[in-house]
Amino acid sequence: MQENKSRLKWACRRGMLELDVLFMPFVDEAYDALSEHQKQVFKRLLACDDPDLFSWFMGHKPCQDPELADMVDVILKRVKV
């Protein structure tokens, strides 16, 4: 399990600091509490391009995939707490 978490953290390293500060703490503090389905959605989210992720997280445009949009909301709510 630790090996998977290390790989996940590596995938969270992005080319944009704004995304790093969202993903890294989320994995450390909240990822383990996600359901298996949510974990798969999070992994799909990490496969998206940085410009799209940035737009979704900054509210510049909505994500058209409902599952990914829900995960963006989960992460943003976690950050705001």
FENNORKA-V538707 format. One record per residue. N is the residue number from 0. RES is the residue in three letters. SS is DSSP state (hx for helix, st for strand, lp for the rest). Layout:
BEGIN
n = <N:N>
res = <RES:RES>
ss = <SS:SS>
END
This chain:
BEGIN
n = <0:1:2:3:4:5:6:7:8:9:10:11:12:13:14:15:16:17:18:19:20:21:22:23:24:25:26:27:28:29:30:31:32:33:34:35:36:37:38:39:40:41:42:43:44:45:46:47:48:49:50:51:52:53:54:55:56:57:58:59:60:61:62:63:64:65:66:67:68:69:70:71:72:73:74:75:76:77:78:79:80>
res = <MET:GLN:GLU:ASN:LYS:SER:ARG:LEU:LYS:TRP:ALA:CYS:ARG:ARG:GLY:MET:LEU:GLU:LEU:ASP:VAL:LEU:PHE:MET:PRO:PHE:VAL:ASP:GLU:ALA:TYR:ASP:ALA:LEU:SER:GLU:HIS:GLN:LYS:GLN:VAL:PHE:LYS:ARG:LEU:LEU:ALA:CYS:ASP:ASP:PRO:ASP:LEU:PHE:SER:TRP:PHE:MET:GLY:HIS:LYS:PRO:CYS:GLN:ASP:PRO:GLU:LEU:ALA:ASP:MET:VAL:ASP:VAL:ILE:LEU:LYS:ARG:VAL:LYS:VAL>
ss = <lp:hx:hx:hx:hx:hx:hx:hx:hx:hx:hx:hx:lp:lp:lp:lp:hx:hx:hx:hx:hx:hx:hx:hx:hx:hx:hx:hx:hx:lp:hx:hx:hx:lp:lp:hx:hx:hx:hx:hx:hx:hx:hx:hx:hx:hx:lp:lp:lp:hx:hx:hx:hx:hx:hx:hx:hx:hx:lp:lp:lp:lp:lp:lp:lp:hx:hx:hx:hx:hx:hx:hx:hx:hx:hx:hx:hx:hx:hx:hx:lp>
END
